[in-house]
């Protein structure tokens, strides 16, 4: 017999959500077979069987949050294992409970907890596991705190360890009188909610649970706006030269390198050239220090079905145009098929996002913290441009936007950075010199 455990998910990820089970109780599995799919903040991961056997018990269901190392199921050693282990798991309860325990494991918890009052805090904490971090759940169990009474400061309602500490700081004397007040407080709120219900009668509403990735995206975007002094500056680029190069060279480029010549390699090279000239855009804040990075790992924002992801092109300054195009193509393909690995999403020193593929003419991109700069590309549009005092012409123009953290990047430096990007793009031959 062995437990099916949540594997290590990487340094920055401590828990995930069971997206779906690919097996059911009683199924025979072999070593290496995929048992379940786990959704994390960044990617979906597969959980595989570590040995041959039979799925004797599924402990956690789809949609539940689980921590790294937590057992979510049990693999028995043979076909009869499921039946043999069920009476053992029901030993603390009634003899006829085995059949029900496999179908509704959550219902068995109150029976087991009834004779032992110390288990009550654990049960309460488990009931709110979907809204609390593993550290918060552990601290709540140690202090006997009901997580249902803890207020979360996180924008998405997730209870953190600091929230539990703050709740426990009031002490047992303050906790007693707060209980009646907490019970009385919802009283005026509920009628207000009920009074608005009749207004919605007859109107179709679909309630859909947000995915873990969407919750994480929401949390990170709000965090970026709350922690960084974010400001955006704009400029425009005449794309005539780049379009001319692509028109003349795209067939030969494709034939020689077996990859298309897109815009992203030009923009990646231009960004790297500007980052070398203005290194604070390639930095991050660490307490009271600045970490100015001497390498260029460029994140490329990709819109996937499950939400926006930012895979990273490592050491982009060392890559040629075809190598950049090939790498971006590979990462984008993985993002859309949900096969990106965690290392491909971690790190990054600067990000490029292209809203132009969706028709955006101008936007203000939000920082991908802890980075302090992000470049937004937009739609190429023919516009009349004054060439000199007497002449004008229609040119393919693109607005570009730089959002930056004003805490360490001054406005003059941000504007100069964007002008440098513009100059390099309008004179693509200069990109060769920057390389």
Secondary structure, 3 states (H helix, E strand, C coil): CEEEECCCCCCCCCEEEEEEECCCCCCEECCCCEEEEEECCCCEEEEECCCCEEEEEECCCCCCEEECCCEEEEEECCCCHHHHHHHHHCCCCCHHHHHHHHHCHHHHHHHHHHCCHHHHHHHHHHHCHHHECHHHHHHHHHHCCCHHHCCCCCCCCCECHHHHHHHHCCHHHHHHHHHHHHHHHHHHHHHHHHHHHHHHCCCCCCCCCCCHHHHHHHHHHHHHHHHCCEEEEEEEEECHHHHHHHHHHHHHHHHHHCCCCCCHHHHHHHHHHHHHHCHHHHEEEECCEEEECCCCCEEEEEEECCEEEEEEECCHHHCCHHHHHHHHHHHHHHHHCCCCCHHHCCCCCEEEEEHHHHCCCCCCCCCCCCCCEEEEECCEEEEEEECCCCCEEEEEEEEEEEEEECCCCCHHHHHHHHHHHHHHHHCCHHHHHHC
